[in-house]
Amino acid sequence: MAHILIMPRQGNTVESCIITDWKVKEGEMVTTETAVCEVETDKASFEVPAGAAGMVLAILAKAGDDVPVLAPIAVIGEPGENWAAELGNMGKETSHGGTEAQISVGEVKETESLPSSPRASVPLCDINSERAISPRARNLAEREALPAETLAGTGPGGRIIERDVITALENRPALTAAAKAVGGTVPASGSGIGGRVTVEDIGWLAKDMALPAGQSSPLPTPHSPFPIPHPSLPEFTETPIKGIRKVISDRMFKSLAESAQFTLNSAAPVSRLQEVRSRMKASQGFCGELGLSKITVNDLILFAVSRLLPRYPFMNAHKIGDTLKTFNRIHLGVAVDTPKGLMVPVIRNANLLSLSQISLESKRLSTACQNGSAKPDELSGSTFTVTNLGSLGVTGFTPVLNAPEVAILGVCGIELKPVALSEAEKNECNCECDCAVSFEPHIGFSLTINHQVVDGAPAARFLKALCEAIADIDLFFAAG
């Protein structure tokens, strides 16, 4: 009996996964452990094993599809095996998001030349697209730059099939290769040879984009520091917001909509921290073996936060409905910028870890997020989050709460600030300008709280204590 491979559920909160790459093709033989595809959730990437040995009889979703969990994505079985009825029964019994998944098989005939074999029973509609369209119709429409939304479907249930695309192409003037690449609204007739539609006919070129005399193309020259768009490029591009970006978008909006967010800003003298960091970086011998040379400024801040939060337990909490859950352990979330979007891995029990352990765990989790190997359990359960934009030169920002947490700390860049000199310091100054101030490096902090459960004054006390800890980080180590 054929094995219907379904999209696995990756964590209790994951509702769908994006197929980023198929590692096998139809007709290939696989074992139970063969990774057939790679999928991406809002948190990380995973490989999906075949789950059964045999031939890949059909692939039911293409790379890039956002597939609901438990939906069928492939069929594995014996060569020539008739699996259509089994898949059809599964479609009637499986529910996705509260609605019955209508996976119809064997009911659509694209053309009379379609071979009558089990392969002909492959579902011909894209069950994940907004409009049902068969793969053959989709491929033909994409090759001919024909927008699917302009087509009328004559297949079962209004599905767009290949003959609908062919009919639309017969009623449309021919396009040049450049016009096909650009796409856009095609006029009824073109100005090219034989009535072909050109790029200019589509109307992407701005009317006021006149070229200087003698210049045939506005492409940048080697002497031009700024790129100039080629006239054949579209005016804009549209990118669907989905996958990790969609989840981040929804969470940011929900966080702001469901909490009263309030941000406090302060700065701490950082000279001693920089001195300690320099000494660690240059450490050799036994201290070098402890890994101190790899300690970063952010590691030092994470360590200070992990030791301060137990003194301010109201900052280490979750607001869930009308309940405030205060945690005894410190599970630090560390915001990480990845090619796939923002991720927040968690350093668990940070208040029980040494500085070296916090540094190692932070780097391990960051690397896992960057290469997509972070596990779901490593990306959930934080009780307080730290996000650092200081390396990008940001001197102040408003962090958005990582709900349901009630506080998040933003780390800003280091900049010089004026500090008034004491009388003793003035007397020690040997310059002739009668100095009243000196300029010292300070690191900025932006603390966002949920004002529904955390008041401004208690939050300010925590921020003040953090600044004092950073200012005297060498003494803070002795106490921590």
TIGUVEX-505129 format. One record per atom (N, C-alpha, C): x, y, z. Coordinates in steps of 0.2 Angstrom, whole numbers, plus 5000, padded with zeros to 4 digits. Atoms other than C-alpha are relative to their C-alpha. Layout:
% residues N
XYZ;...
% end
This chain:
% residues 480
500449945000;500050005000;500450065000;499649945001;500750174995;500050045007;499949964994;501350285009;499950084998;500149935001;500650465009;500450045005;499649964996;501950585016;499750065001;500449944998;501150725026;500550055002;499649944997;501850895031;500049995008;500050014993;502450855049;499950065004;500249944995;501950965064;500750025004;499449984997;503551055070;499850055006;500249964994;502951115088;499250015000;500750005000;501251145094;499750074997;500349945002;501051325088;500150014992;499949995007;501651295070;499449974996;500650025004;500151285058;500249994993;499850015007;501051285041;500850005000;499250005001;502851255034;500150024992;499849985007;503651325018;500549954997;499550055003;504451195007;500550044996;499449965003;506151275003;500349964994;499650045005;506851134992;499849935000;500150075000;506450964986;500749974998;499450045001;507950844987;500049944996;500150065004;507250704977;499550024994;500549995006;506250694960;499649945000;500450055001;504850594955;500349944996;499650065003;505450414950;500649985004;499450024997;506850414962;499849955006;500150054994;507050264975;500350045006;499849984994;507150314993;500049955005;500050044994;507450235010;499550045005;500449974994;506450265026;500350075002;499749944997;507750395032;500250054995;499849955005;508050485015;499750065001;500249934999;507850675017;499750014993;500349995007;506550705003;499950084999;500149935001;506350895006;500250045006;499849954994;506851045017;499450055001;500649954999;505451145025;500250055005;499849954995;505551305035;499350035004;500549974996;504451365049;500250075002;499949934998;504351535057;500650005005;499450004996;505851475068;500649974997;499450035002;507051365059;499849964994;500150045005;507251245045;500149935002;500050074998;507051055045;500049964994;500050055005;507350905034;499449955001;500550044999;505850795031;500249934997;499850065002;506250605030;499449974996;500550035004;505350495018;499549965004;500550044996;504550385031;499949934998;500250065003;504450235020;500549994994;499650025006;505550145007;499649994994;500450015006;505050144989;500250054995;499949955005;504950254974;499550065001;500449945000;504350434974;499550004994;500550005006;502750414964;499750074998;500349935002;502150594965;500250055006;499949944995;502650764973;499450054999;500749975001;501050854977;500150085002;500049934999;501751024982;500750034997;499449985003;503151134974;500450045005;499549964996;504651224982;499750075000;500249944999;504051384989;499250005002;500750014997;502251324994;500050005007;500150004993;501651365011;499549955002;500550064999;500851195016;499850005007;500250014993;499751175031;500349935003;499850064997;500351045043;499549944999;500450065001;499650865041;499750004993;500250005007;499350905022;500449954996;499650055004;499950775010;500550044995;499549975004;501550825001;500449964995;499750055005;502150664992;499749935001;500250075000;501750484988;500649964999;499550055001;502950344990;499849935000;500350075001;502650164985;500449964995;499750055005;503050024972;499850034993;500149975007;503250074954;499449974997;500650015003;501650074945;499449995004;500650014995;500550064961;499550054999;500649955000;498850144960;499950035007;500149974994;498850264974;499450065000;500549955001;497450384968;499450005005;500550014996;496050314978;500150015007;499849994993;496950314994;500150075002;499949934999;497450494992;499450035000;500749975000;495650534988;499749995007;500350014993;495050455004;500350045005;499749964995;496350545014;499850075000;500249935001;495850715007;499350015003;500649994997;494050685013;500049995008;500050024993;494550625030;500450065004;499549954996;495950765034;499750075000;500349935000;495450935040;500650045001;499449954999;496651085039;499750075002;500249934998;496251245049;499250005000;500750004999;494451185052;499649994994;500450015006;493951165034;500349934996;499850075003;493950995024;500450014994;499549995006;495450985012;499749964994;500350035006;494650944995;500649984995;499550025004;496050844987;499749954995;500450045005;495250784971;500549974996;499550035005;496150654960;499649974995;500250045006;495850584943;499350044997;500649975003;494450714939;500150054995;499849955004;495350834929;500449974994;499650025006;495950804911;500250064996;499849945003;497050934905;499950004992;500150015008;497050874886;499949934999;500250075002;496550724877;500649955000;499350035000;498450674876;500249985007;499850024993;498550654895;500149925000;499950074999;499250474898;499549975005;500450044996;498050354906;500449965005;499650044995;499150294921;499950035006;500149974994;499250324939;500350075000;499749935000;500350474935;499450054998;500549955002;498750554927;499650025006;500449994994;497950544944;500350055005;499749954995;499150674952;499650065000;500449944999;498150824959;500350054996;499849955005;498250954945;499950075003;500149934998;497751104956;500550015006;499649984994;498851194968;499650025006;500549994995;497951174984;500250065005;499849944996;498951314992;500050074997;500149935003;498651454980;499450035001;500649964999;497351584981;499549984995;500450035006;496651524964;500249934998;499850075002;496551344959;500350004993;499750005007;497751324944;500449945000;499750065001;498451164937;500850024999;499349985001;500351154937;500250014992;499849985007;500451144918;499750074997;500249935002;499351294916;500450065003;499649954997;500351384929;500750014996;499350005003;502051344920;499950044993;500149965007;501351404903;499850075001;500149934999;500651564910;500650045002;499449974997;502251604919;500550014994;499650005005;503251564903;499850064995;500349955004;502151684893;499850075003;500149934996;502051824906;499350015000;500749995000;500151794907;499850005008;500350004993;499451844925;499549965001;500550054998;498451704932;499450035002;500649974997;497251824940;499550034994;500449975005;496651884923;499649944996;500350065004;496151704917;499349985003;500650044998;494451624918;500149935000;499950074999;494451444924;499449974997;500650055002;493351314915;500149935002;500050074997;493951164924;499549995006;500450014994;493051084939;500150055005;500049954995;492551214952;500450064998;499749945003;493251354941;500750005000;499350015000;494951284941;500350024993;499749985006;496151364928;500449944997;499650065003;496851224916;500350034994;499649985006;497951224901;499750044995;500449975006;496651264888;499850075002;500249934999;496151424897;500650044999;499449965001;497951484896;500150014992;499950005008;498051434877;499550054997;500549965003;496351524874;500250075001;499849934999;496951684882;500650024996;499449985004;498651684873;499850014992;500349995007;497651664856;499750064999;500349935000;496751824860;500450055002;499649954998;498251914865;500650014995;499549995005;499551994853;500749975002;499450034999;501251924852;500550055004;499649964996;502551994864;500849994999;499350015001;504452024862;500349975006;499750034995;505651934873;500150045006;499949954995;506052094883;499350015004;500749994997;504152124886;499849945004;500250054996;503851954892;500450005007;499650004994;505251974905;499850055005;500349954996;504552134911;499349995003;500750014997;502752084912;499650075000;500449944999;501352204915;499350004996;500750005003;499652254907;500250014992;499850015007;499752204888;499450044996;500549975004;498852324876;499749964995;500350045005;497752264862;500449994994;499650015006;499052294849;500750035002;499349974998;500952334849;500250044994;499749965005;502052444840;500649974996;499550045002;503352314836;499949974993;500150035006;503652214820;499549955000;500650045000;502052124815;499550015006;500449994995;501152204829;500249985007;499850034993;502152134843;500050065005;500049964994;502052214860;500750015003;499449994998;503652294865;500050035008;499949984994;504352354882;499650075001;500349935000;503852534878;499250005000;500750015000;502052474874;499749995006;500250024993;501852404891;499950065005;500149944996;502152574898;500450005007;499650004994;503452534911;500550075001;499649945001;504552684905;499650065003;500349944998;504252844914;500050054995;500049955005;503752984903;500550055000;499549954999;504953104910;500749975000;499350034999;506452984909;500350014993;499749995007;507253064894;500849995001;499350015000;509053014890;500450064997;499649945003;510453144887;500149984992;499950015007;510853164868;500649955000;499550045001;511953024862;500149945005;499950064995;511652904877;499449964998;500550045003;510752754871;499749965006;500250044994;510552674889;500250035006;499949974994;510452744906;500449955005;499650044996;511552604913;500650035003;499449964997;512852664925;500749984997;499450005002;514552694919;500549985005;499550014995;516152644928;500150065005;499849944996;516352824934;499450025004;500649984996;514552834941;499949965006;500050044993;514452794960;499349985001;500750024998;512552774960;499749964994;500350045006;511652644949;499450034998;500649975003;510352704937;499649944998;500450065003;508852584934;500050004993;500150015007;508752514917;499350014998;500749985001;507152574908;499649934999;500450075001;506652384905;499849975006;500250034993;506552354924;499350035001;500749984998;504752364931;500150055005;500049944996;504252514941;500049975007;500050024993;504052404957;500049924999;500150075000;504052224962;499649985006;500450024995;502852134973;500249935003;499850064997;503352004986;499549985006;500550024995;502151904996;500350005007;499850004993;502351925015;499849935003;500150064998;502451745021;500549975004;499450044997;503451615031;500250045006;499749964994;504551695045;499850075000;500149925000;504251875039;499250015002;500749994998;502351845040;499949995008;500150014993;502451775058;500350065004;499749954997;503651915063;499550065000;500549945001;502352045056;499449995004;500650004996;500951975065;500150005007;499850004993;501851955081;500150075003;499949934998;502452135081;499450045001;500649965000;500752205077;499649985007;500450024994;499952095091;500350025006;499749984994;501252145103;499850075002;500149934999;500952325101;499250015001;500749994999;499052305100;499749985007;500350034994;498852205116;500450025006;499649984994;500052295128;500150075000;499849935000;500452465134;500750015001;499250005000;502252485129;500350075001;499849934998;503252625137;500849995000;499350015000;505152645134;500450065004;499649954997;506452725145;500749994997;499450005003;508152775139;500550035005;499449984995;509852795149;500649984997;499350025002;511752775147;500449995006;499550024995;513152705157;500750014998;499350005002;514952745157;500349944999;499850065002;515852615148;500849995000;499250015000;517752645151;500249945003;499850064996;517952505164;499849944996;500250065004;516952385153;500549994994;499650005006;518052425138;500749975002;499350024997;519652405149;500049925002;500050074998;519052235156;499949964993;500150045006;518552175138;500750004997;499450005004;520252225131;500549955004;499650044996;521152135145;499849924999;500250075001;520051975142;500249984993;499950025007;520351985123;500849994999;499350015001;522251995126;500349945005;499850054995;522251855139;500349944997;499650065002;523451705137;500049955006;499950054995;523951555147;499349975002;500650034997;522651485159;499450044999;500649965001;521451635157;499849994992;500250015007;521551615138;499749934999;500350075001;521151425140;499350005002;500749994998;519551485149;499550034995;500449975005;518951565133;499850075001;500249934999;518951735140;500250054994;499849965006;519751805124;499550014995;500550005005;518151775115;499450045003;500549964997;517051875127;499950064997;500149945003;516152015119;499650055005;500349954996;515352175126;499349975001;500750024999;513652095123;500049945005;500050054995;514151945133;500050035007;499949974993;514652055148;499350035002;500649974998;512952145147;499549945002;500450064999;512051975146;500149985007;499850024993;512951925162;499750055005;500249954995;512552085171;499249995001;500850015000;510652065166;499849945004;500250064997;510651885172;500050005008;499950004993;511251935189;499650055003;500549954998;510152085191;499349995001;500850025001;508452015186;499849975007;500350024994;508251915202;499950055005;500149954995;508352075212;499450044998;500549965003;506952145201;499549954996;500450055003;505751995198;499450024996;500649985004;504352095191;500250014993;499750005007;505452115176;500049944996;499950065003;505651935173;499349965000;500750034999;503751885170;499750004993;500450005005;502451855158;499350025002;500749984999;500751935156;499649964996;500550055004;499451805150;499350025003;500649984998;497751875150;500050055006;500049964993;497351945168;500549975005;499550044995;498751835176;500750024998;499349995001;500551885179;500449945003;499650064999;501751735179;500750035001;499349984998;503351785188;500549945001;499650065001;504851665185;500650015005;499550004995;506151615198;500749994996;499450015004;507451565184;500050054995;499949955005;508151685171;500149964993;499950035007;507851625153;500150064995;499949945004;508651755142;499949994993;500150005007;508051785125;500550054997;499549965003;509451855113;499850014993;500249995007;508851935097;500549994995;499550015005;509751875082;499850014993;500249985007;509751945064;500249944996;499950055004;509651805052;499850014993;500349995006;509451795033;499349994999;500750025000;507751725036;499550055004;500449954996;507251865048;500249995008;499950004993;507251895067;499949945004;500250064995;507451745079;500350025007;499949994993;507551745098;500249935003;499850064996;508551595104;500050015008;500149994993;508451565123;500649975004;499550034996;509951545135;499649995007;500450024994;509051445149;500550005006;499750004993;509451465167;500750045000;499449965001;510651605163;500350035007;499849974994;510751665181;500449945004;499650054997;511551495185;500749994996;499550015005;512851505171;500650055002;499449954999;514651585172;500050054994;499949965006;515151725160;500249964994;499850045006;516051595149;499549964997;500650045002;514551485149;499550044996;500449965003;513451625144;500250024993;499749995007;514651675130;499949944995;500050065004;514751505123;499349984998;500650015002;512951475123;499750054996;500249955005;512551635115;500249994993;499750015007;513751605101;499749934997;500350065003;513051425099;499350014997;500749995002;511251475098;500050054994;500049955006;511651625086;500249964994;499750045006;512651505074;499449964998;500650045002;511151385074;499550044997;500549965003;509951525070;500250024993;499849985006;511051585056;500049944995;500050055005;511251415048;499349964999;500650035000;509451365051;499949935004;500050064996;509851215063;499750015007;500350004993;509051285079;499449965001;500650044998;507751175087;499550045003;500549964998;506051235091;500050015008;500049994993;506351215110;500550055002;499549954999;507851325108;499850074999;500349945003;506751465101;499450025004;500749984996;505351475115;500250005007;500050004993;505151505133;500450055003;499649944997;506151665136;499650045005;500449964995;505651765151;500250085000;499849935001;506651925147;500550004994;499650005006;507451975130;500550065000;499649955002;508952075125;500250014993;499949995007;509152155108;500550054999;499449965001;510752235102;500150034993;499949975007;510852365088;500650055000;499549954999;512352455095;500649994995;499550015005;513552375082;499850034993;500249975007;512552455068;500050085001;499949924999;512852635076;499450035002;500749974997;511052655083;500250025007;499949974993;511152765098;499350015004;500650004997;509352745103;499449974996;500650035004;507752645098;499549985005;500550034996;506152575104;499949934999;500150085001;506152385106;499349995001;500750034999;504552295104;500049945004;500050064995;504052175118;499949944996;500150075003;504251995114;499549965004;500650034996;502551945121;500049935001;500349964995;502051885133;500450035005;499549974996;503651955141;499750075002;500249944998;503352115151;500650054999;499549955001;505052195147;500549974995;499550025005;506452195134;500550065000;499449955000;508152285134;500350014994;499749995006;508852365119;500750035002;499349974999;510752395119;500250044994;499849955005;511352545109;500750014999;499349995002;512952605102;500450045006;499649964995;514452685112;500150074997;499849935003;514652875110;500350045006;499749954995;515553015119;499550045003;500549954997;514553115132;500450045005;499749964995;515053265142;499949985007;500150024992;515353235161;500450065003;499749944996;515653385173;500649975004;499450014995;517353385182;499950025007;500049974993;517453395200;500650055001;499449954999;518553525208;500649975001;499450035000;519853405212;500349984993;499850025006;519853345194;500250064996;499849945003;519953525188;500750025002;499349984997;521453555199;500649964997;499550045002;522353405192;500150014992;499949985007;522053465174;500550044998;499449965002;523653535166;499950044994;500149965006;522853615151;499950075002;500149934999;522653805149;499350024999;500749985002;520853805145;499550005005;500549994994;520053805162;499449954999;500550055002;519153635158;499450005006;500550014995;517453615166;499649934999;500350065002;516953455157;500549954997;499650055004;517753295150;499549964996;500450055004;517053175137;500249935001;499950074999;516852995141;499649964996;500450055003;516252845132;499449975004;500650024996;514452795137;499649954995;500550055004;513352645131;499350015001;500749994999;511552675128;499649945001;500550064999;510052565134;499350034999;500749985001;508252575129;499649945003;500350054996;507152475141;499250014998;500750005001;505352445135;499649955005;500450044995;504052385148;499350004998;500750005000;502252335148;499750045006;500249964994;501552475158;499349985003;500650034996;499952375162;500249965006;499850044994;500952275175;500750035003;499349984997;502652365177;499950084999;500049935000;502652545182;500750034998;499449975003;503952675176;500550015006;499549994995;504852705193;500449945001;499650064999;505252525197;500449984994;499650025006;505852495179;500650054999;499549955000;506852655180;500649985005;499550034995;507752575196;500449954997;499650055003;508152425187;500550024995;499649975005;508852525172;500650045004;499549964996;509852635185;500549955003;499650054997;510552475193;500449974995;499650035006;511052405176;500650054998;499549955002;511952565172;500650005005;499550004994;512852565189;500549944999;499750065001;513352385186;500550004994;499649995006;514052425169;500650055001;499449954999;515052575175;500549975005;499550044995;515852465189;500049934999;500150075001;515852305180;500549965003;499450044997;517552245188;499749995007;500250024993;516752265205;499449965000;500650045001;515152195199;500149925000;499850075000;516052035195;500249975007;499950034993;516652015213;499449985004;500750014996;514852025219;499649944996;500450055004;514151905205;500349945000;
% end
